[in-house]
Amino acid sequence: MEPRRHGDDGGHSLSVAADQILPTDAENLPLAPVPVETLNLDLRHPARCPTCPGRSQFLPLGQGVRPVARLTGAKGVSLDLHSDAPGLQVYDGRALTSAPFPG
């Protein structure tokens, strides 16, 4: 098996059932929620991970236990996340280094 290179998404895609996003200011303090379309951060339809919004995003969700996210691999294997939490924090780890390990 070949090691994955930095920035290689492995063919993963992500979708999140959120209509709003909680943007942050220059100091990373939260602002009022806005529609995901406002910031071009709509993950309601699956997006390949390299094109997903970067950094760390908080997505407010509805109430009650419900499906909130799906991560799908290149071979079609999926992880479905169900939650009753008020929101989902999506962090892509782009700012982290894994040296000397690939990925």
C-alpha positions as CSV (number, residue, x, y, z in Angstrom):
1,M,0.0,0.0,0.0
2,E,1.4,3.4,-1.0
3,P,1.5,6.0,1.8
4,R,-0.9,9.0,1.4
5,R,0.7,12.3,0.6
6,H,0.0,15.6,2.5
7,G,-3.2,17.1,1.0
8,D,-4.4,13.8,-0.4
9,D,-8.1,13.4,0.5
10,G,-8.2,9.7,-0.4
11,G,-11.3,10.3,-2.5
12,H,-13.5,11.3,0.6
13,S,-16.5,13.5,0.3
14,L,-18.5,15.2,3.1
15,S,-22.0,16.4,3.5
16,V,-23.6,18.2,6.5
17,A,-27.3,18.8,7.0
18,A,-27.0,22.5,8.1
19,D,-28.7,25.5,6.6
20,Q,-26.6,28.0,8.6
21,I,-23.0,28.6,9.6
22,L,-21.5,30.5,12.5
23,P,-18.8,32.7,11.0
24,T,-16.0,34.2,13.1
25,D,-14.3,37.6,13.2
26,A,-10.6,38.2,12.7
27,E,-9.9,37.0,16.3
28,N,-12.0,33.8,15.7
29,L,-14.8,35.0,17.9
30,P,-18.2,33.8,16.8
31,L,-20.7,36.1,15.1
32,A,-24.4,35.7,14.4
33,P,-25.4,32.6,12.3
34,V,-25.8,33.3,8.5
35,P,-27.2,31.1,5.7
36,V,-24.5,28.8,4.3
37,E,-24.9,30.3,0.9
38,T,-23.9,33.7,2.2
39,L,-20.3,32.5,2.7
40,N,-20.3,29.9,-0.1
41,L,-19.9,27.1,2.5
42,D,-22.9,24.9,1.6
43,L,-22.2,21.3,2.5
44,R,-25.8,20.1,2.2
45,H,-24.7,18.2,-1.0
46,P,-21.6,16.0,-0.9
47,A,-18.4,17.8,-1.6
48,R,-14.9,16.3,-2.2
49,C,-12.8,17.1,0.8
50,P,-10.2,19.2,-0.9
51,T,-13.0,21.5,-2.1
52,C,-14.8,21.5,1.3
53,P,-14.6,24.8,3.3
54,G,-11.2,24.9,5.0
55,R,-10.2,25.5,8.6
56,S,-12.7,25.1,11.4
57,Q,-16.4,25.8,10.9
58,F,-19.3,25.5,13.3
59,L,-22.6,24.6,11.7
60,P,-25.8,25.1,13.8
61,L,-28.2,22.2,13.5
62,G,-31.9,21.5,14.3
63,Q,-33.3,19.8,17.3
64,G,-33.8,16.1,18.2
65,V,-31.8,13.1,17.1
66,R,-31.3,13.2,13.3
67,P,-28.8,12.5,10.6
68,V,-26.4,15.4,10.6
69,A,-23.4,14.4,8.4
70,R,-22.0,11.8,6.1
71,L,-18.4,11.1,5.2
72,T,-18.0,8.8,2.2
73,G,-14.8,7.1,0.9
74,A,-13.7,6.5,-2.6
75,K,-15.0,3.0,-2.5
76,G,-18.4,4.0,-1.3
77,V,-18.1,3.1,2.3
78,S,-19.9,5.8,4.4
79,L,-19.9,7.0,8.0
80,D,-23.3,8.5,8.9
81,L,-23.4,10.7,12.0
82,H,-26.6,11.1,13.9
83,S,-26.8,13.5,16.8
84,D,-29.0,15.6,19.1
85,A,-26.3,18.2,19.5
86,P,-27.1,21.8,18.7
87,G,-24.3,22.0,16.1
88,L,-21.4,20.3,14.5
89,Q,-17.8,21.5,14.4
90,V,-16.0,20.6,11.2
91,Y,-12.2,20.8,11.3
92,D,-10.1,19.7,8.4
93,G,-6.7,19.6,10.0
94,R,-5.0,21.5,7.2
95,A,-3.0,23.6,9.7
96,L,-1.6,20.4,11.3
97,T,1.6,18.8,10.3
98,S,2.0,15.0,10.6
99,A,5.7,14.9,9.7
100,P,7.5,12.6,9.6
101,F,4.3,10.5,8.9
102,P,2.4,10.9,5.6
103,G,-1.1,12.2,5.6
